[in-house]
Amino acid sequence: LQYHSIGLSDLFGNDFSSSIPSDAMAVWAIYAWLKNKYLSCYVFLIFSTLFHPLGGFLIFFLISVAIVIQAISNKDLVSILKKIAPFILLYFATAGIFIYAIYSRLNDISVDNATFFQIFFVFRNAHHFIPSHFVMRDVILLSPIYLITPILLYKHNKNLALLSLLIVIGCLIYVPAVQIGKMVIFAESQWFKTTAFMKFFAVLGILIGIQKIIPFLKPGKHAKQFLVIVIIGSATWVMIIFPKISIIASQTPYEFPFYKKITPEIDISTLAKQKTPLDALFIVPCSFDELKYYGQRSTYVDFKAITHSKSYIIEWAARFKDIYAIDAQTSEVVSFDAIRLGDENYNKITAERFLQLKNEKGLTHIIVDKNRVLPFNLVASNSEYAIYAL
């Protein structure tokens, strides 16, 4: 199931983004909850939220609702609320303040919901937020698995079954609210991010079923031996795949200290860092997002790097139109298709237009396809790209 997800949300990734430690903390929070260790659970949730506000808050919400439902079912609501109330207050006094600050920053100016919804949720992030833009083959593959996960887990662990059921119910509410109602408050939840945990729960449920069928995998010394074999096998695979043995070498640029993959984009960004001044202002192809990290240089607009404040988002849309000739407020081409169209439009920019952008926007450098010959000073080039000073 690796590389298959609904809404491009997964527990595993090749880059060390904020979601990775946040999800790790959330997993430990779920484990603590299953062990009825409420203090540990909410402390992990606090740290999860500080790494990734949305990801951490969603798991906080799910666990808290699950605890209340369990308490009502066991007719022990008052007692349970007394136990968890201090920890919920601790969460709101720490992570809650952090979320409030971020949300206040997002709403720094007044923008009508329809405009904000179109630019941010549809044009820029449809692959994360809009169900009709999710990868259909992954929806077909994973939806049945997610729907049966609560059933798979029910006999083994009712808590995980309840958590899974809450995620499924949330998805069923989210789809019409966002797809049909275009409701910003629901879109802001990015509820399908929780399905990253559903895949984890589904695999657990499937493995539990297999364990019951195969005697060798039943709890006991054989299961421990099997676990040791799995760990040794996984470690061996890592040691084989990352030294770049050509037949089976990983083609994904994982961010491990002992593994480094240089792409043409990373290479030209490194050259930009070496050969351009620190205050250089670039424009780059729409799909090019390596310059900020590897080149440590500014760009006039960047599809990937977007600050979550409405004033910035409106300005970002205007700049995107300046460079890539696509109006985020009216375009029917969105998400990854917009990136491809942006690249096509960028490659059509004339030398005269580059100079006009230099005079109007203060641009100093451009990165273009190396096959383009322009009447500017060539700063550096590699197998795919060239840097010109305007």
Buried (B, 14 or more C-beta within 10 A) or exposed (E): BEEBBBBBBBBBBEEEEEBBBBBBBBBBBBEBBBEEBBEBBBBBBBBBBBBBBBBBBBBBBBBBBBBBBBBEEEEEBEEBEEBBEEBBEBBBEBBBEBBEEEEEBBEEEEBEEEBBBBBBBBBBBBBBBBBEBBBEEBBEBBBEBBBBBBEBBBEBBEBBBBBBBBBBEBBEEBBEBBBEEBBBEBBBBBBBBBBBBBBBBBBBBBEBEEBEEEEEBEEEEEEEEBEEEEEEEEEEEBEEBBEEEEEEBBEEBBEEEEBEBEEEBBBBBBBBBEEBEEEBBBBBBBBBBBBBEBBEBBBBBBBEEBEEBBBBBBEBBEBBBBBBBBEBBEBEEBBBBBBEBBBEBBEEBEBEEBBEBBEEBEBBBBBBEBEEEBEBEEBBBBEEBBBBBB
